[in-house]
Amino acid sequence: MAFTMMFIVIQPSVSAAEEMVLEKVMKEQAKNMRRIAGGIAREDYEQVVRASLAVIDPPHPSSTLGEKLKLMGFLGTDIGRFKELDGNTKERAAALAKTARSQNGEATIAAFQRLQMSCLACHSEFRKSFQDYFNH
């Protein structure tokens, strides 16, 4: 007599071993920030412009619905603040791109510093709690 067993395997949308899309985006943003710094150091303003624009709209895969819900659950009532900080970062990246087009080194460095401070503001508010929440 043959016996057949069926197992239904439900894959979690984000496992502990998988990187969330947000983590992938942050890694790409770190690369963009290094490209900006390198461009400034070499006075390659076109590279600064390209990397700044990439900060505004980094390439990334789509998030799963499960990942979006998990992120929303983490952010809760702070989702507005998170979006505000993200918007600030994008505005400062756009300002950096505009400034870099002028090829004014001092002004470009100052604009980059404002972008870095924007990143720091978000990281100060969310990074540790994000890591604690998702890497438990």
Backbone bond lengths (Angstrom), bond angles and torsions (degrees), N, CA, C in turn:
res aa  C-N    CA-C-N  psi(-1)  N-CA   C-N-CA  omega(-1)  CA-C   N-CA-C  phi
1 M - - - 1.436 - - 1.526 108.97 -
2 A 1.268 114.96 124.90 1.463 120.15 -178.71 1.511 109.99 -84.68
3 F 1.291 114.61 141.62 1.452 120.79 -179.29 1.523 107.43 -124.70
4 T 1.308 116.27 124.69 1.459 120.86 179.55 1.514 108.59 -116.04
5 M 1.313 115.71 129.41 1.462 121.17 175.89 1.509 109.14 -113.10
6 M 1.281 114.59 136.19 1.456 119.00 175.70 1.521 108.22 -112.97
7 F 1.275 115.62 135.45 1.453 121.14 174.95 1.517 108.29 -115.51
8 I 1.269 114.63 133.59 1.457 119.25 173.52 1.518 105.80 -99.51
9 V 1.284 114.66 119.98 1.454 120.12 179.86 1.517 107.86 -108.66
10 I 1.291 114.27 120.20 1.454 119.49 176.90 1.516 107.27 -104.31
11 Q 1.297 114.85 116.20 1.451 120.32 178.92 1.529 108.95 -79.48
12 P 1.312 117.59 131.16 1.454 117.68 173.63 1.517 109.00 -65.91
13 S 1.334 116.38 149.48 1.458 119.18 -177.25 1.520 111.67 -67.84
14 V 1.326 117.54 -31.30 1.458 120.96 177.73 1.518 106.54 -140.76
15 S 1.315 116.27 113.89 1.452 118.88 178.22 1.519 109.13 -92.76
16 A 1.314 115.36 166.86 1.456 119.85 -179.62 1.525 110.80 -61.41
17 A 1.335 117.29 -30.69 1.462 120.83 -177.74 1.531 112.00 -80.36
18 E 1.327 117.47 -21.15 1.458 122.11 -178.38 1.518 110.55 -86.48
19 E 1.304 115.47 144.66 1.451 119.71 173.46 1.516 108.98 -83.98
20 M 1.301 115.17 139.14 1.454 119.04 173.51 1.524 108.42 -74.08
21 V 1.315 116.14 157.33 1.455 120.59 178.15 1.531 109.84 -57.93
22 L 1.319 117.54 -39.91 1.460 120.22 179.54 1.530 111.30 -59.37
23 E 1.315 117.20 -39.50 1.468 120.03 177.51 1.527 110.97 -64.51
24 K 1.330 116.59 -39.99 1.464 120.78 178.00 1.533 110.44 -64.22
25 V 1.327 115.57 -40.85 1.465 120.05 178.63 1.528 109.94 -63.41
26 M 1.323 117.06 -42.69 1.471 119.99 -179.84 1.531 111.36 -63.99
27 K 1.313 117.30 -37.16 1.473 120.06 176.44 1.524 110.28 -65.06
28 E 1.319 116.73 -40.64 1.466 120.47 177.74 1.528 110.16 -66.26
29 Q 1.335 116.56 -38.04 1.468 120.00 178.38 1.529 110.61 -64.26
30 A 1.325 116.61 -37.96 1.468 119.91 177.77 1.530 109.84 -61.90
31 K 1.325 116.57 -40.62 1.469 119.92 176.88 1.524 110.71 -62.82
32 N 1.340 115.72 -42.37 1.465 119.38 179.09 1.531 111.15 -62.06
33 M 1.315 116.75 -40.18 1.467 120.37 179.26 1.530 110.53 -64.94
34 R 1.326 117.03 -38.66 1.474 120.00 176.51 1.534 110.44 -66.41
35 R 1.330 116.60 -37.13 1.473 120.01 177.64 1.526 110.57 -64.48
36 I 1.325 115.30 -39.96 1.467 119.28 178.18 1.526 109.57 -62.38
37 A 1.334 116.54 -50.16 1.467 120.58 -179.16 1.528 111.02 -59.17
38 G 1.319 116.33 -42.64 1.457 120.13 178.26 1.514 112.13 -64.29
39 G 1.315 115.77 -41.29 1.465 119.93 177.85 1.515 112.05 -63.09
40 I 1.325 116.39 -41.16 1.464 120.00 177.78 1.523 109.86 -63.24
41 A 1.325 116.61 -45.33 1.466 120.52 -178.23 1.525 111.93 -60.25
42 R 1.333 116.88 -34.28 1.469 121.23 -178.81 1.526 112.43 -95.92
43 E 1.326 115.94 1.27 1.466 121.71 -174.92 1.530 110.81 56.31
44 D 1.328 114.53 37.50 1.459 122.11 175.92 1.527 106.27 -97.04
45 Y 1.312 115.06 82.38 1.462 120.57 -172.75 1.521 112.58 -68.01
46 E 1.325 116.80 -28.14 1.472 119.03 177.02 1.529 110.11 -65.05
47 Q 1.325 117.24 -39.20 1.466 120.02 176.41 1.529 110.49 -64.59
48 V 1.310 116.52 -39.60 1.468 120.42 177.93 1.527 109.52 -61.05
49 V 1.320 116.56 -44.11 1.470 120.64 179.02 1.530 110.12 -61.18
50 R 1.339 117.37 -50.13 1.475 121.04 -178.39 1.529 111.23 -59.34
51 A 1.321 116.49 -46.79 1.468 119.61 -178.29 1.523 111.48 -67.92
52 S 1.316 117.23 -35.63 1.469 120.54 177.16 1.525 111.01 -64.23
53 L 1.316 115.53 -42.58 1.467 119.08 178.09 1.524 111.04 -66.25
54 A 1.325 116.77 -32.48 1.468 120.22 177.13 1.525 111.40 -67.94
55 V 1.329 117.26 -29.24 1.474 120.65 175.13 1.530 109.68 -63.80
56 I 1.312 116.44 -36.74 1.469 120.60 -178.53 1.520 111.00 -67.34
57 D 1.312 116.82 -40.34 1.467 120.54 -175.73 1.523 110.07 -138.78
58 P 1.348 116.73 73.07 1.469 118.61 -178.24 1.527 111.11 -70.16
59 P 1.330 116.88 142.74 1.462 118.87 176.67 1.527 109.88 -69.61
60 H 1.306 115.84 140.22 1.465 119.94 177.45 1.518 110.15 -162.91
61 P 1.318 116.23 153.52 1.470 119.19 175.85 1.520 109.45 -71.38
62 S 1.297 116.12 162.84 1.465 120.39 177.57 1.522 110.17 -70.41
63 S 1.306 115.31 144.46 1.460 120.80 174.54 1.520 109.07 -78.86
64 T 1.323 115.87 147.46 1.462 119.15 173.83 1.522 108.23 -75.46
65 L 1.305 116.34 160.99 1.456 120.30 176.96 1.524 109.88 -60.05
66 G 1.323 116.63 -40.87 1.460 120.58 178.59 1.512 112.49 -59.80
67 E 1.336 115.98 -42.02 1.466 119.70 178.80 1.522 111.02 -66.27
68 K 1.326 116.62 -41.10 1.467 119.95 178.84 1.528 110.40 -62.45
69 L 1.318 116.39 -43.23 1.470 119.78 179.74 1.521 111.55 -65.58
70 K 1.317 116.14 -39.42 1.463 119.81 179.08 1.532 110.41 -65.43
71 L 1.315 116.92 -41.43 1.459 120.98 178.13 1.526 110.95 -65.41
72 M 1.325 116.32 -41.97 1.468 120.07 177.33 1.520 110.80 -63.65
73 G 1.327 116.85 -37.94 1.454 120.70 176.74 1.511 111.70 -63.67
74 F 1.314 116.55 -38.60 1.462 121.18 177.55 1.521 110.55 -66.41
75 L 1.336 116.99 -48.22 1.462 120.38 -175.51 1.525 112.48 -71.39
76 G 1.328 116.57 -35.33 1.461 120.22 179.58 1.513 112.31 50.73
77 T 1.319 115.70 -127.09 1.465 120.14 -178.06 1.528 112.78 -74.10
78 D 1.324 117.33 -8.29 1.471 121.26 178.48 1.522 112.94 -86.70
79 I 1.329 117.37 4.12 1.467 119.66 -177.20 1.529 110.94 -61.39
80 G 1.323 117.18 -36.94 1.465 120.57 177.74 1.522 111.45 -62.90
81 R 1.319 116.23 -42.71 1.469 120.59 178.71 1.529 110.70 -64.67
82 F 1.329 116.56 -41.53 1.459 121.17 178.58 1.532 109.98 -60.24
83 K 1.326 116.77 -45.95 1.470 121.01 179.49 1.528 111.28 -65.45
84 E 1.332 116.20 -36.51 1.464 120.30 177.47 1.533 110.63 -62.21
85 L 1.330 116.00 -47.89 1.461 119.87 179.58 1.524 111.38 -63.89
86 D 1.328 117.24 -39.58 1.461 121.32 176.93 1.526 110.03 -62.29
87 G 1.315 116.62 -43.13 1.467 120.82 177.72 1.518 112.12 -62.70
88 N 1.337 116.41 -40.92 1.465 120.58 177.16 1.526 110.78 -60.11
89 T 1.319 115.70 -43.33 1.466 120.05 -179.82 1.522 110.55 -62.46
90 K 1.317 116.73 -43.54 1.468 120.06 179.46 1.526 111.29 -64.66
91 E 1.334 116.99 -39.40 1.469 120.57 177.40 1.523 110.97 -63.02
92 R 1.319 116.54 -42.84 1.467 120.12 -179.41 1.518 111.77 -70.33
93 A 1.323 117.61 -32.35 1.466 120.40 175.33 1.530 110.08 -67.04
94 A 1.333 116.96 -39.40 1.467 120.83 177.59 1.532 110.17 -65.14
95 A 1.326 116.03 -40.35 1.463 120.01 178.17 1.530 110.46 -64.93
96 L 1.317 117.00 -38.14 1.463 120.75 177.51 1.526 110.48 -63.88
97 A 1.319 117.07 -44.32 1.471 120.13 178.77 1.526 110.21 -59.57
98 K 1.315 116.57 -43.85 1.468 120.98 179.38 1.525 110.36 -62.89
99 T 1.313 116.48 -44.98 1.466 120.76 -179.65 1.524 111.31 -64.79
100 A 1.324 117.20 -42.43 1.471 121.05 -179.38 1.524 111.15 -61.25
101 R 1.324 117.10 -31.53 1.471 120.11 178.51 1.529 111.32 -63.03
102 S 1.340 116.81 -25.18 1.463 120.63 179.19 1.529 111.72 -76.81
103 Q 1.331 116.53 -13.28 1.462 124.01 -179.19 1.523 112.47 57.60
104 N 1.316 115.29 34.73 1.461 122.08 175.46 1.524 106.70 -99.34
105 G 1.325 116.14 108.23 1.463 121.15 -174.45 1.520 113.77 -58.86
106 E 1.317 117.59 -48.86 1.465 120.43 -177.81 1.525 111.77 -63.80
107 A 1.322 116.40 -42.76 1.465 120.17 179.34 1.532 110.73 -66.88
108 T 1.327 116.73 -36.54 1.462 120.76 178.66 1.520 110.46 -66.47
109 I 1.317 116.68 -42.71 1.473 120.35 177.69 1.526 110.20 -62.35
110 A 1.320 117.82 -42.07 1.470 121.27 179.10 1.532 110.65 -63.91
111 A 1.324 116.81 -40.33 1.471 120.42 178.78 1.525 110.61 -67.28
112 F 1.321 117.07 -36.89 1.467 121.03 177.15 1.522 109.66 -65.27
113 Q 1.313 116.82 -40.95 1.464 120.54 178.23 1.535 110.65 -60.53
114 R 1.331 117.14 -40.54 1.474 119.98 177.77 1.533 110.86 -64.89
115 L 1.327 116.87 -37.99 1.471 120.67 176.08 1.527 109.96 -63.87
116 Q 1.319 117.39 -45.47 1.463 120.82 179.30 1.530 111.23 -60.70
117 M 1.311 117.16 -40.07 1.467 120.62 178.98 1.531 110.74 -65.04
118 S 1.321 116.13 -34.46 1.458 120.36 176.83 1.525 110.70 -65.50
119 C 1.323 116.23 -43.00 1.468 120.18 176.84 1.526 110.02 -62.10
120 L 1.321 115.82 -44.74 1.456 120.82 -179.24 1.532 111.78 -60.92
121 A 1.314 117.31 -38.69 1.466 120.82 179.63 1.528 110.83 -59.27
122 C 1.322 116.25 -45.14 1.464 120.40 179.84 1.527 110.83 -68.77
123 H 1.319 116.02 -44.69 1.470 119.63 -179.77 1.521 110.55 -62.12
124 S 1.324 117.19 -39.30 1.465 120.59 -179.83 1.522 111.60 -63.11
125 E 1.311 116.31 -35.85 1.462 120.23 -178.90 1.526 113.73 -83.36
126 F 1.336 117.63 -32.48 1.460 118.88 -168.17 1.526 117.27 -122.46
127 R 1.321 119.54 -24.22 1.463 120.17 -169.69 1.530 113.07 -59.58
128 K 1.319 117.85 -55.30 1.467 120.50 -175.04 1.525 111.42 -61.95
129 S 1.316 116.72 -46.80 1.466 118.77 -179.27 1.527 110.91 -65.72
130 F 1.334 117.43 -34.85 1.464 121.08 176.14 1.525 109.61 -62.05
131 Q 1.327 116.45 -49.80 1.462 120.37 -179.16 1.518 110.80 -62.37
132 D 1.316 117.87 -42.52 1.456 121.09 178.95 1.529 111.30 -62.59
133 Y 1.310 116.93 -42.57 1.460 123.10 -176.25 1.534 111.68 -68.34
134 F 1.340 116.20 -44.61 1.454 119.33 -173.15 1.515 114.08 -93.95
135 N 1.297 118.60 -13.19 1.466 120.83 -178.14 1.515 111.68 -114.23
136 H 1.304 117.62 28.67 1.467 120.33 -178.68 1.489 113.22 -75.89
